[in-house]
């Protein structure tokens, strides 16, 4: 009413004052900082986990690269090892772009982004340049060429001694005799050939296609491909060379039209050859000269046992680097 003193309350609540407003602002700021601190703690916990994962990835990749040194692709191994040594201590050239891409986020978050980027970079490089030597086969399909390839960046070597010849009977006999200079048996564990044989011949051949063995590897050690698994793969290879279920057409000459190739040239030889594909090496069986392929083994179909009683696996391994009856193509 007129003349009454102004009240400091409205509906039982005090009017806001400058002091109370300042207190509310401070309280909100404290709550915001506490929430930010909580987020930072969570981020640091995630960061510690990521650092541990990066360390494990480094150790795993380092072990893989060290093993790669003993494989056929030594040239690529040196290249990747050099890259790996640089990546373990990333400098400003790697970190700076990531920092510039996120100028509005805190230091801890930039570190978080960087670590994840490093993990993804390691994984991408491994997948595109190394693979795991051996890739799992695709769904069964009749021809061997359609199986998933063994990941191997094989490179063509120099001129093969008989690759410039025309695949005559004398050429084939020379190639065959070069293989009969060993002690037979199975290919050594840990070689590209043993991996190839296991992946393409340890399993079941059916009219619908090859069904790769999917159980536990016998080793030793159990769970890893070992001598027992290689022995099974070699027996599968021998059985297929004696009576192949799937045969790829070849013969005639290098670079001829597919319609001119034949399944069986009538000479009685059965070949094991590899062919490069985007995924790596794929194994195929031929009953005609595999021109332009990487011929690994050859035997008379009627006497396959002779080959495996005297085979020199070092010679067969060297054949991966060479193209039979065609130009030498370097795979990078």
BELWO-V888398 format. One record per backbone hydrogen bond with DSSP energy under -0.5 kcal/mol. NH is the residue of the N-H (numbers start at 1). CO is the residue of the C=O. E is the energy in kcal/mol with one decimal. If there is no record, write none. Layout:
NH,CO,E ; NH,CO,E
This chain:
4,1,-2.3 ; 10,13,-3.4 ; 13,10,-1.7 ; 15,8,-2.1 ; 21,17,-2.6 ; 22,18,-2.1 ; 23,19,-2.1 ; 24,20,-2.6 ; 25,21,-2.3 ; 26,22,-2.3 ; 27,23,-2.7 ; 28,24,-2.6 ; 29,25,-2.2 ; 30,26,-2.6 ; 31,27,-2.6 ; 32,28,-2.6 ; 33,29,-2.6 ; 34,30,-2.7 ; 35,31,-2.5 ; 36,32,-2.5 ; 37,33,-2.6 ; 38,34,-2.3 ; 39,35,-2.3 ; 40,36,-2.5 ; 41,37,-2.3 ; 42,38,-2.2 ; 43,39,-2.6 ; 44,40,-2.6 ; 45,41,-2.1 ; 46,42,-2.4 ; 47,43,-2.7 ; 48,44,-2.3 ; 49,45,-1.8 ; 50,46,-2.7 ; 51,47,-2.8 ; 52,48,-2.0 ; 53,49,-2.3 ; 54,50,-2.8 ; 55,51,-2.2 ; 56,52,-2.3 ; 57,53,-2.7 ; 58,54,-2.6 ; 59,55,-2.3 ; 60,56,-2.6 ; 61,57,-2.9 ; 62,58,-2.6 ; 63,59,-2.3 ; 64,60,-2.3 ; 65,61,-2.7 ; 66,62,-2.2 ; 67,63,-2.2 ; 68,64,-1.9 ; 69,65,-1.1 ; 69,66,-0.5 ; 70,67,-1.3 ; 71,68,-1.7 ; 74,72,-1.2 ; 77,73,-1.9 ; 78,74,-2.2 ; 79,75,-1.6 ; 80,76,-2.8 ; 81,77,-2.9 ; 82,78,-2.0 ; 83,79,-1.9 ; 84,80,-2.9 ; 85,81,-2.5 ; 86,82,-1.5 ; 87,83,-2.2 ; 88,84,-1.6 ; 89,86,-0.9 ; 90,87,-0.7 ; 94,91,-1.4 ; 95,91,-2.3 ; 96,92,-2.8 ; 98,94,-0.8 ; 99,95,-2.1 ; 100,96,-2.7 ; 101,97,-2.0 ; 102,98,-0.7 ; 102,99,-0.8 ; 103,100,-0.7 ; 105,102,-1.1 ; 110,106,-2.2 ; 111,107,-2.2 ; 112,108,-1.9 ; 113,109,-2.8 ; 114,110,-2.8 ; 115,111,-2.5 ; 116,112,-2.0 ; 117,113,-2.4 ; 118,114,-2.5 ; 119,115,-2.3 ; 120,116,-2.4 ; 121,117,-2.4 ; 122,118,-2.5 ; 123,119,-2.3 ; 124,120,-2.6 ; 125,121,-2.6 ; 126,122,-2.3 ; 127,123,-2.3 ; 128,124,-2.1 ; 129,125,-2.2 ; 130,125,-0.5 ; 130,126,-1.8 ; 131,126,-3.0 ; 133,130,-0.9 ; 134,132,-3.1 ; 135,133,-0.5 ; 135,149,-0.5 ; 146,143,-1.5 ; 147,144,-2.0 ; 150,281,-3.8 ; 152,150,-0.6 ; 154,152,-2.1 ; 156,329,-0.6 ; 157,321,-5.2 ; 163,160,-0.9 ; 164,160,-0.6 ; 165,162,-1.2 ; 172,168,-2.4 ; 173,169,-2.3 ; 174,170,-2.2 ; 175,171,-2.4 ; 176,172,-2.6 ; 177,173,-2.8 ; 178,174,-1.7 ; 179,175,-0.7 ; 179,176,-1.1 ; 180,176,-0.8 ; 180,177,-0.5 ; 181,179,-0.8 ; 182,310,-2.6 ; 184,311,-1.6 ; 185,308,-1.4 ; 191,188,-1.3 ; 195,191,-1.9 ; 196,192,-2.6 ; 197,193,-2.9 ; 198,194,-2.2 ; 199,195,-2.4 ; 200,196,-2.1 ; 201,197,-1.8 ; 202,198,-1.7 ; 203,201,-1.1 ; 204,211,-2.7 ; 206,204,-0.6 ; 206,209,-1.9 ; 209,206,-1.8 ; 210,141,-0.7 ; 211,204,-3.4 ; 212,210,-0.7 ; 213,202,-2.4 ; 219,224,-0.6 ; 223,217,-3.2 ; 224,221,-1.9 ; 228,219,-1.8 ; 229,219,-0.6 ; 230,226,-2.4 ; 231,227,-2.5 ; 232,228,-1.5 ; 233,229,-2.3 ; 234,230,-2.7 ; 235,231,-2.0 ; 236,232,-2.0 ; 237,233,-2.2 ; 238,234,-2.8 ; 239,235,-2.3 ; 240,236,-2.0 ; 241,237,-2.4 ; 242,238,-1.9 ; 243,239,-1.8 ; 248,285,-2.9 ; 250,262,-2.8 ; 251,289,-3.1 ; 253,251,-2.5 ; 256,253,-1.0 ; 260,257,-1.9 ; 261,257,-0.6 ; 261,258,-0.9 ; 262,250,-2.7 ; 265,287,-1.9 ; 270,299,-2.9 ; 271,286,-2.9 ; 272,297,-2.4 ; 273,271,-0.5 ; 273,284,-2.5 ; 274,294,-2.0 ; 275,282,-2.1 ; 277,280,-2.0 ; 280,277,-1.6 ; 281,150,-2.7 ; 282,275,-2.0 ; 284,273,-2.7 ; 286,271,-2.1 ; 287,248,-0.5 ; 287,263,-0.7 ; 291,289,-2.0 ; 292,324,-3.1 ; 293,290,-2.1 ; 294,274,-2.9 ; 295,293,-1.2 ; 296,272,-2.9 ; 297,272,-1.8 ; 299,270,-1.8 ; 301,268,-3.0 ; 303,300,-2.3 ; 304,301,-0.6 ; 306,303,-0.8 ; 307,303,-0.7 ; 308,304,-1.6 ; 309,305,-1.3 ; 310,306,-0.8 ; 310,307,-1.1 ; 311,307,-1.4 ; 312,179,-1.9 ; 313,311,-0.8 ; 316,312,-2.0 ; 317,313,-2.4 ; 318,314,-2.1 ; 319,315,-1.4 ; 320,317,-1.3 ; 321,318,-1.5 ; 322,319,-1.6 ; 324,293,-3.1 ; 325,323,-0.6 ; 326,323,-0.6 ; 329,327,-0.7 ; 330,328,-0.6 ; 332,330,-0.6
